[in-house]
């Protein structure tokens, strides 16, 4: 989905497969879509005769309930009715961006049909059930559980996948000088993985996400403007870390526990970083693959479960 078109020009239709995803995070989704354009159609498909308070929630959110009675409902009746409405809107309305709220792989063909007609398609659903085929078919995909209110704890295996995605995007986007501007890189990442969202990873801006990533170097302009990104140098300090770092987080935890003592006092950031650098075998933390205390915490389930940032300090959870 391109970002150059003015927000006011985008006309959105939100079609919700209620039986598949429910309504719990729909207000959050609407908030995200407010940055995309104007929602002119809101519909939710399900059996509202037994929905009780859910029907009231629909009205509060301005969503039109599309009734599908269970007595006449086949397994795919919601899918079929939603798809029919989408095709009607395609030809009979000014909608140019469709939002399909479902984790059902049956909608892949509908998404492909809408995109082939030149429309943008945003998907939304539950991360644990959203099929990869549906996610990559969309221009953008939101995971409904990630409300952005809390920093997401990232498992090391998941962080490796995100880092690999970033490197792929940089390699696909860089110019002859080996650089790419941040906005172009962000677009490339979302095309490679429509579910990518730096806010869900706990970063306020894309630039901060980049600065916490060990595989790239970020160059900020002197004045206002976009950042420039290039791959980290192969001969940097990151590549000279000792190969055997087994148990480094256990040793860091022990050092921090000793500093904090039984009273649970906070540890100044420079002291916490110095302890970590010692066990990572580098002169300073910024020379390591983790670079910052927050990146260090995100990389270790042990540390993130016992410690957290408090301004420029580390404290026990």
N, C-alpha and C positions, 0 to 999 in steps of 0.2 A: 504494500500500500504506500503510495507516495505521500510525502509530507508537505509538498510545495503548495498544494491547493488550500485556499483560505478556509478556516474552520467554518465560517458562516455558510459556505457553499456546500458543505457535506450534509446530506440528508440520510438519516439512519433509520433502519427498521430492526427492532429487537424482537426476535422470535424465540420463546422459551419453552423447552421441553420439560414441563414441570415434573412429570413422572420420573424423569431421569436425574434432574439436578436440584429440584426444590427452589426455594426463594431466599435462603438464608443470607446469601452475599449479594443479592441483586442490587441493593442500594449502593453498595461499594462499586459494583460494576458500572452503574449509571454515572457515578462520580468520575470514573476513569474515562467513560465515553464522552463526558462533557468537554474533554480536551480534543475530541475527534470531530464532533459536529453536533447537529441538532437532531434529537430523536423525534421522529414524526409518527412512528408506529411502535406500539408496545403490546405484544400479545403473548399470552401464556396458555399452553395446551394441556388439558387434563380433565379429570372428573371433579368438577367443583361442587357437585351436589353433596359430597361428603367431606369437603375440605374445611368446613367450619371457619375458624379464625383466619385461615390462609386466604380465603376469599376477601375478607376485610383488608388484609395486608395488600392484596392486589389493588384494591380501590385506592388505598393510601399512596401507593406508588404510581398510580395512574395507568395501570396495566389492564388491557382488555382481556377478560377471561374467555377462552374458546372452549365450550363445553363438549366433552367426549364422554358419553355414558359408558360405564363398565359393561352393561348388559350387551351393548352393541360393539364393544371395543375389542378388536383383535390386538395381537402383540404389537403390531406396527401402525396402529391407527393414528397415534399422535404424530409419528414420523411422516406418514402419508399426508395428513391434513396440513402439517407445518410446511412440507415441501410444496404442496399445491398452492398455499398462500404465498410462499416465496416466489414462485413462478408468476403468479398473478401480479404481484407487486413489481416484478422485474419488467413486465410489459405495460402495466397500467398505472404506474406511480412514478414520482420523481426520485424515488430512493436510489442512491448510488452506492450505499454501504450497508451490507447485511450483517447482522450480528446473530449468529446461531448459538444459542445457549444450550449445549448438550454435550455429553461425553459418549455419544453413540456413533460408532463407526459407519452406521447406515447413512449418515449425512455426508460422507465423503463425495459421493457422486453429485449431490446437490451443490456442494461447495464448488466443485470443479465446473459445474454448469454455469453457476453465477459468475465465476471468475472468467470463464471463456466468453461471457457476454460483456466483459469489460468492467464488471462491478468489483469493488473491494469486499472482502469477507473477513470478519472478525469472529473468532470462536471463543467460547468460554465454557468451562466445565471443571469437574473434580480431577485433581492431578492423579489420584490413585486409580482412576478408571478411564481417563482420557486416552484413547488409542493414539499411538504415534502417527498413524496414517491420517487421522483427522487433524492433529496439531499441525503437521507440516503442509497440509493442503490449504490452510488458512493464511491470510496475509499477516494476521496477528492472533495470538491465542492467550487468553487470561486464565490463570488458575484461580478459582473462586475462593479458595481457603486463604490466599495471601492478601490480607487486608492492608498490609503495609504499616500496621501499627507497631509491630515489634520486629526487631532484627531477626532474620531467619538464621537458625543454626544450620550450618552447612557441613554435611559429612565430607570427610577428606576425598572419598571416591567421587562425590558429586562435584566438588571443587575442581578436581582434575579434569572432569568432563567440560566444565565451564571454561577452564584455562585453555583446553584444547580447542574449544569453539572459538575463543578469542584469537588464538594464533591462526586458525584457518581463515578467519575473517580478515585479519591483517594481511596475510599472504595473498588473499584474493583481491585486496583493495589498494595496496601500496602502488605508488607511482615509480618512475624510473629512479628516483632518489631514495626509494625505500621508505616513503612516508605516506600517511593518509590523515586527513582531517577527521576529528572526532565524530562529526555529524554523519559523514559518509560511512565511517566504520560502524556506527550504530545501526544504520540502515542495512548494511551488509549482514551484521549479526542477526537481525530480526528476519532477514530473508532466509538465512541458514537455519535458524531456530525461532519460529514465530512465538514460542512461549517465553523467550528471554525477557527478563524484566529486572533491571539493576535495582529498582526499589524493593522488590521482593527479596533480593539478596542482602538488603540492609544498607544500601548506599543512597544518599540524598541526590546525588548527581551521577551522570555517566562518567564524568571526569574522575570522580573519587573512586568509582569502581575500577577504572583503568589504573589509577595510581596504586591501588592495592594488589594489582595483578603482577606477578613476578616475571611474566614472559614479555612484557612490553615496557618501553620507555615513553614517558609522557612529557611533552614540551609545551609549557604554557606561554602564551604571548605576553609581551610586556604590558600592553594595554588590554582593553576588552576584546574578546574574540574567541574563536574556537581553538581547542587544543590540537596539537599535532602528535601523532602516534607513530612509533617505529618499533621494530622488534628489538628486544634487549640484546646487547652484544654477547656473543658466545664466549668471549674471553673475560667477561665481567666476574665480579666476586661471587655472583650466584653460582657460576659454574665451577668455582674452586672450593666449594664447601666440602668437608670430609664426606666420603661416600657412606660410611657407617654412622648413621645418626639414630640408630635404634634406641628407643627409650628416652629421647631428648626431652619430651614433654613431661615424663615422670621426674626427671632431674630438675627441670624448671619449676614444676609444682613443689618439689621439696625445698628449693631455694626460696621461693615466694612464701611458702608456709613458715619457714624459719624467720624471714623478715617480718611477716605479719604478726607472728607470735600467737599466743592463745587469745589475746584481746581482740584480734581481728582488725587491727588498724590497717589503714590503706597504705599501699606501696607507691611512692612517687614513680611516675612513668619512666624517667631516666634510669632509676635503679632496677625496675622490672625489666627494661629493655637490655640493660647491661648483663643481668643474670641470664637472659635468654641467649644473648650473643655468645656468652661464654660456652654454653652447652651446644650451640650450633657451630662452634669452631670458627667464628668470624670476629673481626675487630669491633664492629657495631651492628646492631640489628638491621639497619637499613642496607647493609652489605649482603644480607642473607636473602633467601628466596621469599621470605615472609615480609620483610621491609617495615611493617608497622605492627604495633601490639594487637590491633584488632584483627589483622590478617593472621597473626600468630594464634589468637584465640579461635578464629574460624577454622583453622587447620587441624586443631586437636580437640577431639571429643572430651578428653580428660580435662584439659584446661578450661574449655568453654562451659563444662558442667560445674566447675568449682570456682571460677573467677570471672569477673566482668570489668569493663571499663567504667570509670567514674570520673569524667573529665579527663585530666592528664594524670590519672592514677589508676591502679588496679586494686580491686577489693574483692573479698569473698562473696559468693552468692548466698 
